[in-house]
Amino acid sequence: MTNPALQLYDYHIWANKQIFSRLKELPKDVYHQEVESVFPSIAGVLAHVYLSDVGWIDVFLGKDTLRSAEERKEEIVSKDIEEMEVMFFELSDCYKSFLQPDENINQPLVIEHPSGDVMKTSVSDMVLHVVNHGTYHRGNITAMLRQMGYASVSTDYGVYLYVKTKEE
């Protein structure tokens, strides 16, 4: 049986593909178009999700990040949709490679919280956080697209499960 965190991470990849496919169908300027919302543009949302996902894989791998997310944010927001898609799926490959061995997905994780406290958790629990975070922000993208007069695409977990059963 597949670890639930791995299945949810597969959903995260699928849902991101859905969003990227939809965004590439729309006029090019939609991706960077300013909108009055939680983020100034869809590019800003995806940069935020990407940098968060990078931050968590770095934590899992025990890496210290050399450049802060804020320093990288402007560089990443300026990318076009195709470049961003490649970056997301290269990062997904890193996650999949790391998460495949059972000892990695099940390993305990001790994280120093910015408050100075320590949080004891596991990689699998934090993968659930990565997926949940992405789901929340894909909802932001859907709202922003509607605000700009465009339909989004379903990224619902139930739809993912339905599609997955049709592929088997």
ZAVEXNU-339660 format. One record per residue: x negated, z negated, y of N, C-alpha, C in turn; residue number from 1. Coordinates in nm, 3 decimals. Each point is the difference from the previous one (the first is absolute). Layout:
BEGIN
<node <X, Z, Y>, <X, Z, Y>, <X, Z, Y>, NUM>
...
***
This chain:
BEGIN
<node <-0.084, 0.000, -0.119>, <0.084, 0.000, 0.119>, <-0.088, 0.000, 0.125>, 1>
<node <0.039, 0.079, 0.096>, <-0.076, 0.010, 0.125>, <0.018, -0.126, 0.083>, 2>
<node <-0.109, -0.046, 0.057>, <0.005, -0.112, 0.091>, <0.095, 0.035, 0.116>, 3>
<node <0.095, -0.089, 0.036>, <0.094, 0.030, 0.109>, <-0.069, 0.035, 0.132>, 4>
<node <-0.113, -0.061, 0.028>, <-0.071, 0.032, 0.124>, <-0.051, 0.144, -0.004>, 5>
<node <-0.045, 0.046, -0.116>, <-0.046, 0.139, -0.013>, <0.116, 0.097, 0.016>, 6>
<node <0.115, -0.033, -0.059>, <0.117, 0.087, 0.015>, <0.042, 0.006, 0.146>, 7>
<node <0.000, -0.113, 0.067>, <0.036, 0.002, 0.142>, <-0.103, 0.075, 0.083>, 8>
<node <-0.127, -0.007, -0.038>, <-0.099, 0.077, 0.074>, <0.023, 0.150, -0.021>, 9>
<node <0.039, 0.040, -0.121>, <0.035, 0.141, -0.024>, <0.118, 0.041, 0.089>, 10>
<node <0.096, -0.089, 0.016>, <0.112, 0.025, 0.091>, <-0.052, 0.019, 0.143>, 11>
<node <-0.093, -0.084, 0.043>, <-0.058, 0.009, 0.134>, <-0.061, 0.140, 0.022>, 12>
<node <-0.072, 0.050, -0.098>, <-0.060, 0.133, 0.009>, <0.110, 0.106, 0.011>, 13>
<node <0.100, -0.011, -0.086>, <0.112, 0.096, -0.001>, <0.072, -0.001, 0.135>, 14>
<node <0.031, -0.118, 0.051>, <0.073, -0.012, 0.126>, <-0.082, 0.058, 0.116>, 15>
<node <-0.130, -0.024, 0.000>, <-0.085, 0.059, 0.104>, <0.001, 0.152, -0.011>, 16>
<node <-0.003, 0.053, -0.122>, <0.007, 0.145, -0.018>, <0.130, 0.055, 0.057>, 17>
<node <0.109, -0.072, -0.024>, <0.130, 0.042, 0.053>, <-0.006, 0.011, 0.152>, 18>
<node <-0.055, -0.102, 0.064>, <-0.009, -0.002, 0.146>, <-0.089, 0.114, 0.050>, 19>
<node <-0.116, 0.016, -0.059>, <-0.091, 0.106, 0.044>, <0.064, 0.138, -0.019>, 20>
<node <0.067, 0.021, -0.112>, <0.067, 0.129, -0.022>, <0.103, 0.027, 0.108>, 21>
<node <0.079, -0.101, 0.033>, <0.102, 0.017, 0.104>, <-0.063, 0.026, 0.135>, 22>
<node <-0.101, -0.076, 0.036>, <-0.063, 0.018, 0.131>, <-0.061, 0.139, 0.014>, 23>
<node <-0.053, 0.055, -0.108>, <-0.060, 0.133, 0.007>, <0.104, 0.111, 0.013>, 24>
<node <0.126, -0.031, -0.028>, <0.109, 0.097, 0.018>, <0.045, 0.009, 0.146>, 25>
<node <-0.031, -0.102, 0.078>, <0.047, -0.009, 0.138>, <-0.099, 0.067, 0.095>, 26>
<node <0.044, 0.027, 0.124>, <-0.095, 0.055, 0.098>, <-0.124, -0.090, 0.013>, 27>
<node <-0.115, 0.063, 0.015>, <-0.129, -0.074, 0.004>, <-0.002, -0.113, 0.102>, 28>
<node <0.064, 0.020, 0.115>, <-0.007, -0.100, 0.107>, <0.075, -0.129, -0.031>, 29>
<node <0.088, 0.002, -0.100>, <0.077, -0.119, -0.034>, <-0.092, -0.115, -0.042>, 30>
<node <-0.107, 0.032, -0.070>, <-0.091, -0.102, -0.054>, <-0.062, -0.086, 0.110>, 31>
<node <-0.037, 0.060, 0.112>, <-0.062, -0.075, 0.110>, <0.097, -0.026, 0.116>, 32>
<node <0.124, 0.047, -0.012>, <0.097, -0.016, 0.109>, <0.022, -0.147, 0.033>, 33>
<node <-0.005, -0.031, 0.127>, <0.024, -0.139, 0.042>, <0.148, -0.030, -0.010>, 34>
<node <0.029, -0.119, -0.047>, <0.137, -0.045, -0.017>, <0.004, -0.148, 0.034>, 35>
<node <0.109, -0.043, 0.058>, <0.013, -0.141, 0.033>, <0.047, -0.075, -0.124>, 36>
<node <-0.095, -0.065, -0.064>, <0.027, -0.068, -0.126>, <-0.104, -0.109, -0.020>, 37>
<node <-0.007, -0.052, -0.119>, <-0.098, -0.104, -0.033>, <-0.143, 0.055, 0.012>, 38>
<node <-0.019, 0.125, -0.034>, <-0.127, 0.071, 0.015>, <0.022, 0.115, 0.097>, 39>
<node <-0.103, 0.042, 0.071>, <0.017, 0.108, 0.098>, <0.020, 0.138, -0.062>, 40>
<node <-0.035, 0.017, -0.127>, <0.015, 0.130, -0.067>, <-0.004, -0.021, -0.151>, 41>
<node <0.042, 0.102, -0.072>, <-0.008, -0.005, -0.146>, <-0.146, -0.006, -0.043>, 42>
<node <-0.086, 0.070, 0.073>, <-0.144, -0.008, -0.029>, <-0.049, -0.144, 0.010>, 43>
<node <0.053, -0.074, 0.096>, <-0.037, -0.141, 0.015>, <0.044, -0.085, -0.117>, 44>
<node <0.119, 0.028, -0.053>, <0.049, -0.074, -0.118>, <-0.091, 0.026, -0.119>, 45>
<node <-0.027, 0.127, -0.025>, <-0.082, 0.034, -0.118>, <-0.143, -0.050, 0.014>, 46>
<node <-0.053, 0.000, 0.121>, <-0.135, -0.056, 0.021>, <0.001, -0.150, -0.033>, 47>
<node <0.104, -0.069, 0.042>, <0.012, -0.143, -0.028>, <0.007, -0.026, -0.150>, 48>
<node <0.084, 0.073, -0.070>, <0.014, -0.018, -0.146>, <-0.133, 0.032, -0.069>, 49>
<node <-0.062, 0.109, 0.040>, <-0.127, 0.040, -0.061>, <-0.106, -0.108, 0.020>, 50>
<node <-0.014, -0.047, 0.122>, <-0.103, -0.101, 0.027>, <0.028, -0.131, -0.073>, 51>
<node <0.126, -0.034, -0.014>, <0.035, -0.119, -0.078>, <-0.037, 0.019, -0.147>, 52>
<node <0.034, 0.117, -0.054>, <-0.034, 0.029, -0.140>, <-0.151, 0.000, -0.021>, 53>
<node <-0.075, 0.055, 0.095>, <-0.147, -0.003, -0.008>, <-0.049, -0.144, 0.002>, 54>
<node <0.057, -0.081, 0.088>, <-0.041, -0.140, 0.009>, <0.019, -0.074, -0.130>, 55>
<node <0.113, 0.024, -0.068>, <0.025, -0.072, -0.126>, <-0.091, 0.047, -0.113>, 56>
<node <-0.025, 0.130, -0.010>, <-0.091, 0.043, -0.107>, <-0.139, -0.055, 0.026>, 57>
<node <-0.040, -0.010, 0.127>, <-0.128, -0.061, 0.033>, <-0.004, -0.146, -0.044>, 58>
<node <0.109, -0.073, 0.021>, <0.008, -0.139, -0.046>, <-0.014, -0.005, -0.151>, 59>
<node <0.072, 0.087, -0.071>, <-0.005, 0.001, -0.146>, <-0.142, 0.028, -0.051>, 60>
<node <-0.069, 0.087, 0.072>, <-0.136, 0.039, -0.041>, <-0.107, -0.095, 0.052>, 61>
<node <0.041, -0.099, 0.078>, <-0.096, -0.097, 0.053>, <-0.086, 0.055, 0.112>, 62>
<node <0.048, 0.103, 0.068>, <-0.077, 0.063, 0.108>, <0.028, -0.067, 0.134>, 63>
<node <-0.099, 0.001, 0.084>, <0.018, -0.034, 0.140>, <0.019, 0.132, 0.074>, 64>
<node <0.104, 0.008, 0.080>, <0.018, 0.124, 0.075>, <-0.092, -0.002, 0.121>, 65>
<node <-0.067, 0.111, 0.023>, <-0.097, 0.008, 0.108>, <0.066, 0.027, 0.135>, 66>
<node <0.107, 0.073, 0.000>, <0.070, 0.031, 0.124>, <0.139, -0.060, -0.006>, 67>
<node <0.042, -0.059, 0.109>, <0.133, -0.061, 0.001>, <0.108, 0.107, -0.005>, 68>
<node <0.116, -0.039, -0.042>, <0.113, 0.092, -0.007>, <0.031, 0.058, 0.137>, 69>
<node <-0.009, -0.081, 0.103>, <0.028, 0.048, 0.136>, <-0.096, 0.111, 0.041>, 70>
<node <-0.127, -0.013, -0.036>, <-0.098, 0.103, 0.034>, <0.031, 0.131, -0.073>, 71>
<node <0.048, -0.009, -0.121>, <0.029, 0.120, -0.080>, <0.137, 0.058, 0.030>, 72>
<node <0.089, -0.081, 0.057>, <0.139, 0.042, 0.021>, <0.010, 0.128, 0.084>, 73>
<node <-0.067, 0.004, 0.112>, <0.009, 0.118, 0.088>, <-0.051, 0.125, -0.070>, 74>
<node <-0.108, -0.013, -0.073>, <-0.056, 0.113, -0.075>, <0.102, 0.050, -0.103>, 75>
<node <0.065, -0.091, -0.068>, <0.092, 0.038, -0.106>, <0.131, 0.055, 0.057>, 76>
<node <0.050, -0.059, 0.108>, <0.122, 0.049, 0.063>, <-0.017, 0.145, 0.046>, 77>
<node <-0.121, 0.038, 0.037>, <-0.024, 0.135, 0.052>, <-0.001, 0.107, -0.110>, 78>
<node <-0.006, -0.040, -0.126>, <-0.003, 0.096, -0.111>, <0.133, 0.076, -0.006>, 79>
<node <-0.003, 0.121, -0.055>, <0.126, 0.071, -0.020>, <0.060, -0.042, -0.135>, 80>
<node <0.120, 0.041, -0.024>, <0.074, -0.047, -0.118>, <-0.071, 0.038, -0.129>, 81>
<node <-0.059, 0.118, -0.006>, <-0.068, 0.041, -0.123>, <-0.124, -0.085, -0.027>, 82>
<node <-0.076, -0.030, 0.105>, <-0.118, -0.087, -0.016>, <0.043, -0.139, -0.045>, 83>
<node <0.107, -0.049, 0.059>, <0.048, -0.134, -0.034>, <0.046, -0.006, -0.146>, 84>
<node <0.067, 0.105, -0.042>, <0.047, 0.005, -0.139>, <-0.118, -0.007, -0.097>, 85>
<node <-0.103, 0.077, 0.027>, <-0.120, -0.002, -0.085>, <-0.060, -0.141, -0.003>, 86>
<node <-0.008, -0.064, 0.116>, <-0.057, -0.135, 0.006>, <0.084, -0.098, -0.083>, 87>
<node <0.132, 0.009, 0.010>, <0.088, -0.089, -0.077>, <-0.022, 0.018, -0.149>, 88>
<node <-0.009, 0.124, -0.045>, <-0.007, 0.023, -0.144>, <-0.140, -0.023, -0.056>, 89>
<node <-0.102, 0.014, 0.082>, <-0.134, -0.043, -0.043>, <-0.003, -0.152, -0.014>, 90>
<node <0.065, -0.069, 0.092>, <0.009, -0.146, -0.009>, <0.081, -0.042, -0.122>, 91>
<node <0.107, 0.071, -0.029>, <0.080, -0.029, -0.120>, <-0.084, 0.014, -0.126>, 92>
<node <-0.088, 0.100, -0.003>, <-0.089, 0.017, -0.115>, <-0.093, -0.122, -0.015>, 93>
<node <-0.048, -0.053, 0.112>, <-0.084, -0.121, -0.004>, <0.078, -0.116, -0.059>, 94>
<node <0.124, -0.018, 0.047>, <0.085, -0.107, -0.052>, <0.021, 0.018, -0.150>, 95>
<node <0.038, 0.120, -0.042>, <0.029, 0.024, -0.142>, <-0.123, -0.029, -0.086>, 96>
<node <-0.116, 0.042, 0.045>, <-0.123, -0.025, -0.076>, <-0.027, -0.149, -0.011>, 97>
<node <0.019, -0.071, 0.109>, <-0.024, -0.144, -0.001>, <0.104, -0.074, -0.085>, 98>
<node <0.126, 0.040, 0.010>, <0.108, -0.076, -0.064>, <0.015, 0.026, -0.149>, 99>
<node <-0.058, 0.106, -0.053>, <0.021, 0.034, -0.140>, <-0.049, -0.105, -0.100>, 100>
<node <-0.119, -0.053, 0.015>, <-0.038, -0.103, -0.097>, <0.086, -0.126, 0.018>, 101>
<node <0.054, -0.049, -0.110>, <0.084, -0.121, 0.007>, <-0.069, -0.116, 0.069>, 102>
<node <-0.131, -0.012, -0.021>, <-0.069, -0.113, 0.060>, <0.000, 0.007, 0.152>, 103>
<node <0.009, 0.120, 0.058>, <0.005, 0.012, 0.146>, <0.139, -0.033, 0.055>, 104>
<node <0.104, 0.058, -0.059>, <0.136, -0.023, 0.052>, <0.039, -0.147, -0.016>, 105>
<node <-0.054, -0.067, -0.102>, <0.037, -0.139, -0.026>, <-0.097, -0.102, 0.059>, 106>
<node <-0.103, 0.046, 0.069>, <-0.100, -0.095, 0.047>, <0.055, -0.089, 0.112>, 107>
<node <-0.042, -0.126, 0.000>, <0.039, -0.090, 0.109>, <-0.070, 0.044, 0.128>, 108>
<node <0.062, -0.035, 0.109>, <-0.052, 0.040, 0.130>, <0.008, -0.120, 0.093>, 109>
<node <-0.110, -0.029, 0.067>, <-0.002, -0.107, 0.098>, <-0.029, 0.066, 0.135>, 110>
<node <0.093, -0.016, 0.091>, <-0.009, 0.067, 0.130>, <-0.003, -0.105, 0.109>, 111>
<node <-0.097, 0.014, 0.088>, <-0.004, -0.089, 0.116>, <0.098, 0.054, 0.104>, 112>
<node <0.098, -0.081, 0.033>, <0.101, 0.038, 0.098>, <-0.061, -0.015, 0.139>, 113>
<node <0.043, 0.082, 0.097>, <-0.053, -0.012, 0.136>, <0.013, -0.140, 0.060>, 114>
<node <0.095, -0.078, -0.049>, <0.018, -0.137, 0.050>, <-0.111, -0.093, -0.048>, 115>
<node <-0.080, 0.047, -0.097>, <-0.105, -0.083, -0.058>, <0.040, -0.055, -0.136>, 116>
<node <0.128, 0.007, -0.032>, <0.046, -0.042, -0.132>, <-0.041, 0.102, -0.105>, 117>
<node <0.010, -0.042, -0.124>, <-0.032, 0.089, -0.112>, <0.129, 0.025, -0.078>, 118>
<node <0.022, 0.127, -0.036>, <0.116, 0.036, -0.080>, <-0.050, 0.040, -0.138>, 119>
<node <0.056, -0.062, -0.102>, <-0.033, 0.036, -0.138>, <0.116, 0.082, -0.055>, 120>
<node <-0.032, 0.120, -0.045>, <0.101, 0.092, -0.050>, <-0.065, 0.087, -0.108>, 121>
<node <0.051, 0.118, -0.020>, <-0.058, 0.093, -0.096>, <0.004, 0.141, 0.058>, 122>
<node <-0.080, 0.088, -0.057>, <0.001, 0.139, 0.042>, <0.140, 0.057, -0.020>, 123>
<node <0.062, -0.026, -0.114>, <0.134, 0.058, -0.025>, <0.100, -0.046, 0.105>, 124>
<node <-0.005, -0.126, 0.041>, <0.091, -0.046, 0.105>, <-0.025, 0.073, 0.132>, 125>
<node <-0.126, 0.024, 0.032>, <-0.030, 0.067, 0.126>, <0.031, 0.149, -0.007>, 126>
<node <-0.005, 0.059, -0.119>, <0.044, 0.139, -0.014>, <0.149, 0.008, 0.033>, 127>
<node <0.076, -0.099, -0.044>, <0.143, -0.003, 0.036>, <0.017, -0.006, 0.151>, 128>
<node <-0.087, -0.074, 0.067>, <0.004, -0.005, 0.146>, <-0.031, 0.138, 0.060>, 129>
<node <-0.101, 0.068, -0.051>, <-0.037, 0.134, 0.049>, <0.120, 0.094, -0.009>, 130>
<node <0.067, -0.002, -0.115>, <0.116, 0.087, -0.021>, <0.114, -0.039, 0.093>, 131>
<node <0.029, -0.128, 0.010>, <0.108, -0.046, 0.086>, <-0.027, 0.036, 0.146>, 132>
<node <-0.122, -0.016, 0.043>, <-0.041, 0.035, 0.137>, <0.024, 0.149, 0.025>, 133>
<node <-0.040, 0.083, -0.095>, <0.021, 0.144, 0.014>, <0.147, 0.036, 0.004>, 134>
<node <0.080, -0.066, -0.081>, <0.144, 0.025, -0.002>, <0.062, -0.032, 0.136>, 135>
<node <-0.038, -0.113, 0.055>, <0.051, -0.041, 0.130>, <-0.030, 0.106, 0.106>, 136>
<node <-0.122, 0.050, 0.001>, <-0.039, 0.095, 0.103>, <0.051, 0.142, -0.027>, 137>
<node <0.026, 0.035, -0.124>, <0.067, 0.128, -0.025>, <0.141, -0.006, 0.058>, 138>
<node <0.060, -0.118, 0.001>, <0.129, -0.018, 0.067>, <-0.012, 0.022, 0.149>, 139>
<node <-0.110, -0.047, 0.061>, <-0.024, 0.028, 0.142>, <-0.003, 0.151, 0.025>, 140>
<node <-0.069, 0.073, -0.088>, <-0.012, 0.145, 0.015>, <0.137, 0.065, -0.009>, 141>
<node <0.082, -0.044, -0.094>, <0.135, 0.055, -0.013>, <0.079, -0.022, 0.129>, 142>
<node <-0.006, -0.119, 0.055>, <0.072, -0.030, 0.125>, <-0.053, 0.086, 0.114>, 143>
<node <-0.131, 0.016, 0.008>, <-0.060, 0.080, 0.107>, <0.042, 0.147, -0.012>, 144>
<node <0.001, 0.052, -0.121>, <0.043, 0.139, -0.019>, <0.144, 0.018, 0.044>, 145>
<node <0.086, -0.092, -0.039>, <0.140, 0.009, 0.041>, <0.014, -0.007, 0.151>, 146>
<node <-0.079, -0.085, 0.062>, <0.001, -0.014, 0.145>, <-0.041, 0.132, 0.067>, 147>
<node <-0.088, 0.077, -0.066>, <-0.045, 0.129, 0.054>, <0.094, 0.114, -0.040>, 148>
<node <0.104, -0.031, -0.078>, <0.097, 0.102, -0.037>, <-0.025, 0.068, -0.133>, 149>
<node <-0.085, -0.060, -0.084>, <-0.032, 0.058, -0.130>, <0.043, -0.094, -0.113>, 150>
<node <0.035, 0.059, -0.111>, <0.027, -0.078, -0.120>, <-0.132, -0.039, -0.064>, 151>
<node <0.001, -0.108, -0.072>, <-0.118, -0.041, -0.075>, <0.018, 0.044, -0.144>, 152>
<node <-0.057, -0.074, -0.090>, <0.009, 0.029, -0.142>, <0.011, -0.135, -0.070>, 153>
<node <0.067, -0.002, -0.113>, <0.015, -0.126, -0.070>, <-0.132, -0.043, -0.065>, 154>
<node <-0.036, -0.125, 0.025>, <-0.117, -0.059, -0.065>, <0.042, -0.127, -0.074>, 155>
<node <0.126, -0.007, -0.035>, <0.057, -0.116, -0.067>, <-0.060, -0.016, -0.140>, 156>
<node <-0.027, -0.124, -0.037>, <-0.057, -0.027, -0.132>, <0.093, 0.048, -0.112>, 157>
<node <0.130, -0.014, 0.019>, <0.096, 0.049, -0.101>, <-0.010, 0.150, -0.019>, 158>
<node <-0.020, 0.074, 0.110>, <-0.018, 0.145, -0.009>, <-0.129, 0.031, -0.076>, 159>
<node <-0.105, -0.074, 0.030>, <-0.128, 0.017, -0.072>, <0.021, -0.018, -0.150>, 160>
<node <0.071, -0.106, -0.039>, <0.023, -0.025, -0.143>, <0.080, 0.114, -0.062>, 161>
<node <0.100, 0.049, 0.072>, <0.081, 0.111, -0.050>, <-0.087, 0.125, -0.020>, 162>
<node <-0.079, 0.035, 0.102>, <-0.087, 0.117, -0.008>, <-0.099, -0.015, -0.114>, 163>
<node <-0.054, -0.119, -0.013>, <-0.099, -0.026, -0.105>, <0.061, 0.021, -0.140>, 164>
<node <0.124, -0.043, -0.020>, <0.063, 0.018, -0.132>, <0.029, 0.147, -0.027>, 165>
<node <0.024, 0.078, 0.104>, <0.026, 0.143, -0.018>, <-0.128, 0.076, -0.036>, 166>
<node <-0.116, -0.055, 0.040>, <-0.129, 0.065, -0.029>, <-0.049, -0.030, -0.140>, 167>
<node <0.052, -0.104, -0.062>, <-0.051, -0.041, -0.133>, <0.056, 0.085, -0.110>, 168>
***
